Amino acid sequence: MTILAIRRADGRMLINPHPNTVLREQDTLIVLGSRAAVEHVNTTR
């Protein structure tokens, strides 16, 4: 799975984020990957 972008709680979009980018609690990830990979991430919080 590849993270294409991160939408911050304040609405900012980080396009093609650096691998060291720290995720925040309210972030929304925009990803590209198989359905199985996305569902796996959604169930392992």
Residue pairs with C-beta under 8 A, 6 or more apart in sequence:
1 31
1 32
1 33
1 34
1 37
1 38
1 41
2 31
2 32
2 33
3 17
3 29
3 30
3 31
4 15
4 16
4 30
4 31
4 32
5 13
5 14
5 15
5 16
5 17
5 29
5 30
6 13
6 14
6 17
6 21
6 23
6 27
6 28
6 29
6 30
7 13
7 14
7 27
7 28
7 30
8 14
8 24
8 26
8 27
9 24
9 26
9 27
14 21
23 29
31 38
31 41
